[in-house]
Amino acid sequence: MKHAIFLADDHPLLRKGLCELINAQPDMTVVGEAARGDEVLARDLGHVSVLLLDLSLPGVSGLDVLRALHKHNPKLHVVVLTMYSEEQYAAQVLAEGAAAFVSKSAPPDDLLAILRHVLRHGRYLPESLALADVPDKPLHTRLSAREHQVFTLLYQGKTVSDIAVELAVAPSTVSNHLAKIKEKLHARTIGEIVAYAHRAGLVG
């Protein structure tokens, strides 16, 4: 069974090229397209494995689409595809919940490799964004994709039990994620985690 990929980009020629590239793969297929951010948010993406999302979308920006999807559909893997450089936006979009960041200047084989990495592992963090290279990166960018989901639900006011139900995992699994989140955010309590989210501007 092929993984379902959804494309969101306002350039028809680029979408056509991406469709041809992805549909030629034995393990992936394009199941839908959108040219505007509001179109993406209006679509049912429940069957989609990966959303390939341009940041510069008309209607609703790609960054706002990412934030909305991370809040309401955190299980969806979003790979941001953009003309902006990695140095400008990668840390930010990964912190906002993206599974990966790919420059439009990247070779097609790199895009395919990153898509497959995300499909297998849930997240792709380029070596150039290793903590040692970016010491002033926000602490929450250290979180794995699943830890980021738990972190988001925590600062939205959900309890460990609530999160376990929402993510369909055991409460003990959520507790394990919580322990790692506390360690990475240098927090001792859930209250300190929520306070960190406010300081980081993550709570609207």
Secondary structure, DSSP 4 states (H G I P E B T S, - for coil): -PEEEEEE-S-HHHHHHHHHHHHTSSSEEEEEEESSHHHHHHS--TT-SEEEEES--SSS-HHHHHHHHHHH-TTSEEEEEESS-HHHHHHHHHHTT-SEEEETTS-HHHHHHHHHHHHHHS----GGG-TTT-TTS-GGGGS-HHHHHHHHHHHTT--HHHHHHHHTS-HHHHHHHHHHHHHHHT-SSHHHHHHHHHHTT---
